[in-house]
Amino acid sequence: MLSTRLVLSIFSFGSLASGAGTASCQDYPNKPIRMVTSAAGSGSDFVLRLIAHGAQGLSELLGQPVIVENFPTSVIADTMARAMPDGYTVLVIGGSFWTASLFQKLSYDPLDYSPISSLTTQPYVVVVHPSLPVKSVKELIALAKARPGDLNYGTILIGSTTHLAAELFKSMAGGLDIVRINYKGTAQYTNALLGGEVQLVFSPIGAALPHIKSGKMRALAVTSEQPSALLPALPTVAASGLAGFEAGGKNGMFAPPKTPAVIVNRLNQEAVRALNRPDVKAKLLNSGVDPVGSSPKEFAASIKSNMTLMAKVIKDAGIKPE
C-alpha cells in the first residue's frame, strides 16, 4: 500500500542541507523530518497532525518541514526498522505498539526504541445498556458475580486497549465471568450496545457521550485516574471500589533505537511545547483525549509499568492472538 504523504507546513528558515549524509547532533535538524503514524483518521494521526502544524507547531518549533506518512500498523515496524537513528524519522503510535508484544511474537522489541514523550491518554467510560439493573460499578460487579457467564461486553481486536481495559476490570474485580464479543470497530460495538446485543462496553468518551446524554446508555464510571472534564460528575473506576485501576488509550512519540539523547531531548522539548498550545489542548479535550506530555525517562517508565501490568492480565485471562 502506498503511503499518504502530506507536507503540513513549510517555513523559510534558510536553505536545507544538501546531500544524503547524516547531520551531526549539533546542527539538528537541518532538513525535513518524517513522522510516521498509523492510518489517516486514527487517534495517533489526529494527535500528530494537531501538534505538527500551525503557529508553535513542530514545523515552526523545529525550523523544518514536517512530513506525515500514514502506514498500516502491520508495516510500521518494518518502516521504522529501516530508519537511521538520526532524528529524521519519528514514530507517533498508540499503546498497542508495546502491548501487542505481550501476546504474540513480533518483528520488533518496543523496549528497544527510544521513547521521546507520552502525548495523550484517552480515558474510557464504562457504559451499560439502560435495561441492565445497575447504576454503579459496585452494582455491576455484584450482578456479574451473581450471574456468572450471563453478561457480555463488546470490544474490538484481541489485545486492543478496550479489550485489555475490560480484562483488567474483570481481573481486579476478582475474576468476573463476563463474555467477550468481538466487533470490527468502535461504531459496531456502540451500535451493539444501543441495540441490546451486549450489556457493557468500555468506550472512548467521545463515542459514548451523545448516547449518555440522550439516555440510550448509562454511564457508571471513567477509567482514568482522575475524573474527566467531559463527565465531571462521574466517578472513576478506582474510586468506585477498584483502587489503582487505570486504563485507556495512549499515544506516544518514539525515535529509532540508539538515537542520541541530545536529539531525543530536543524532540521532547518541542513536542511538549506543541502539545501545550491552548488551541491544541482545547481540541484534544473536546474530542475526549487528555494531553499529557512527559520526559523521555517518565515515558519509558510508564511503558514498562503498563507492560508489566498487562502481561499479568493477559496471562491470567489466557488471552491468545486470533
N, C-alpha and C positions, 0 to 999 in steps of 0.2 A: 504494500500500500504506500502511495506517495505521501510524504509528509506535507502538512499545510504550513507554509511559511508566511509570516506577517511581520513586516518591519513596523514596529509600533511608533517609534519616534526617531527622527534623525536631527541631530543638533550640530551646529558648526563649532566644533571645539578644536580646530586645527586639522591638518591632514592626517589620515590614517597611516600607520606604519606600513611600509611596503615589505614584500617578501613573506614566505610562509614560516619563517623561523619563530620559535617561542620567545616571547618578550620576557625580559627579566622582571623579577618581582618589583624592582624599584620603579619601573615606568608602567606598571599595570594600572588600568588597562589602556592599551593603545590601539585597539581595533574592536570591531563589533563583537558582542557577546551573545552566544547562542544559549537560549534557555529552553530546555526540553521538558515537556509535560505530557499528560495523558490527553484523551480525546477532547476536541473542541467542545465547549459547553460543560465539561466536567467541573467538579468543585475545584480541583487543582488549577485548571485552565482559567477559571473565573478569578481566583485569587491572584494568579500570576499576572494576568492582563490588567488587573486593578493597580498593582504596585509597580508595573513596568513603565507606564506611560504617564504623560501629563506633568504639570509643574511638580517638582520634587519627587518625580518617579525615578525608577532605577536608571533609565536612559540619561536623564539630566544629572542625577547624582554621581553616576559613574563616568559621565562625559563621553559616552559611546552609544551608538545604536544598540538596542536590544532586539534580538530576533527570536520570536517564539516559534517553536516547532512542536507540532502535535503528532504523537505516535500512539498506536495501540499499546496498551500496557504490556502485552506479550513481547514486544520488541524493544521496549525502553531499555532493558538491562543490556541487550547487545549493543544498542546505540551508545550507551554510556561506557561500555567496556572498551570501545574503540577511541574514547576521548582522551586527550592528553590532560594531565593534572596541572594545567596552567591557568585555570580560572576563566577560560573562554568557552567552556561547555558546563552548564549548570543544570541541575535537575530540581524541579518542583513537583512533588508527588505526595499522595496520601498514605495513610498508615498501613495499608495493605502491602506496601513496598517492603516493610520489615516484618509484619506479622505473617505474611504468606510463607516465609521460610520455616515457620514453626510446624507446618503440617504437610509440607511437600518439599522435595529436593529441587533447588533452583540452580540456575547457572551462575548465580552471584551470591555473595555474602553481604547483606546490608550493613553489617558492622564494619566492613572494610572501607565503606565510603566515608567521606569527610563531612560530618554534619556542619551546616552553616548556621541555621536558625530554625526553630519552630516558627510557623507563620500563623496558623489559625487552629482553633478547635471548633467543632460543630456539635454542640450538645444535642442529645436526642430527648424526646419526650415519650414517656410510657403512656400509650393511649389504648383504651379498650372500647369495644362496641357498647353502646348505651344499654343494651339488653343484659349485659353482664352485671350481676348484683354486687358490684364493688365500687367504692368511692375513694379508696386509698391503697397504697402499696401493701400495708399490713393486711387489709381485707383480701387483696388479690392473692397474697401468699397463703392465707388461711384457706381460701377457696381452692387453690391449686393442691394443697395438701389434703383437703377433704375429698377431692375428685381427681386422683392421680390418673394421668393419661387422657382425661376428658377435654382439657383445654388445649388450644393450639395457638401458635404465633406465626406470623408471616415475616419472611425475610428474603434476601437475595442470595448471592453466591455464598457457598461454604467458605468460611474464612473472612467474609466481609465484616466491616465494623458493626453493622446492625446485627449480624449473626452472633458475633462474639460478645456484643453487649447483652444479648438475651441469654447466652450461655453463662456469662459471668453472673448475671442476675439469678439464674437457676441455681448455680453453684453456691453463691453466697447466702441464698435463702434456704440452704440445707438440702440441695439436690432435688429440686422440684421436677416432677414429671409433666412437662408441657411439650407437646409435639410440635416439631418444626415443619412448616410447609414452605416450599421454595417457590419464588416468583422471579420473573425476568428482570424486574426493576422496581423502583420505589412507587411509581404510578400504579403498577399492577397490585402490589400488596396493599397500597392505600385503598384501591377500589375493592379489594377482597375484604378489608375490614369494614368499609362502608356497607358492603352487601351482606355482612354477617358470615362470610366464608371462614374467617378467622376471628378469634376473640381479642387478640392482643398483638400489637406491634411496637417496636422501638423505632420511632420515626424521626427523621430530621424535622426540627420545629417548623421550618418554612413550609414543608409539605402538609403538615397536620394542622397548622394554625387556622386556616379558614374553616375547616371542619369542626375544630374545637369551638370556635366562635358561633357556628351555626347549630351546635348541639348534636351533630351527627357522630362525633367522637367524644369520649370522656377522657380528659387528661388526669393522670394520677400523680406524676412526678417528672422532674427533669433529671438527666443522668450526669450533669456537670457537678463539679464540686460546690459551686455557688449557684443560687437561683438565677434564672435567665431574665434579662431585661425585657424580653418579649412576653414572658409569662411570669411577672414578678410575684404574683400571689401563690404560685405553685411551689411546693416544697421540692427539695432534692430527694433522690432515692436514698442517699446517705443519711439524710435527716429523718427519713421515714422508717428507719429500723435496720438498714444495711450499712452500718458505719464503714466508711472508707470506700464505698462504691463510687466509681467514676468511669465513664465510658463515653465514647463519641467519635466522630470523625476527626482526623487530624491531617494537617498538611505541613510539610516542611521543605526546606531547601538544602540540597546536598551538592558537593563537588566530588569529582572522581577521587578514588583512593590516592593518598600520598600528595594531595595538593598542599603546597606550602602554607604554613599557618598565617603568614602575612597577607596572603591573598584571601584565605578563608575569613580572616578578621575584617578585611576591607569590605568584602561582600556582606558579611554580617552587619556591619555598621550601617551600610546603605539600605539593606533590606529592612532593618528595624526602623530606620528613619522613614522609608517609604510607607511602611505599614502603619505608622503612627500619624500619617496625614489625616486631618479631621474628616475630609470627604471620603477617604478610603475606609476609615473606621465606621463612619455612618452607613456606608453602603454594605459593608460586611455585616454589621449588626442588624440592619434591616432585612438581610437575607437569612438570618438565623445563624450567623457564623461569628465567633468571637475572635478578634485579633489578639495574638499572643506576643510573639517576638521573644527571643531568648539569646543567651550567649551560646557559642558552639558547645561549650562544656555542659551547660544545662540541657541543651537539646540531646546530646549524646547520652546523658544520664537518664533522661525521660524515656528514650528509646529502649535502653537496657531494662529499665524498670517495667515498661509496658510489655516487653517481650517475656520477661520472667513471669509476670502475672498471667499473660495469655497462654504461655506454654503449659502452665498448670491447668488452666481452664480447658484447653484442647485435650490434654491427657485425661483429665477427669471425665470429660464428656465423650471421649473416644472418637473425636472428630477425624474423619479421613477425607482426603481430596475426592471430588467426584470424578 
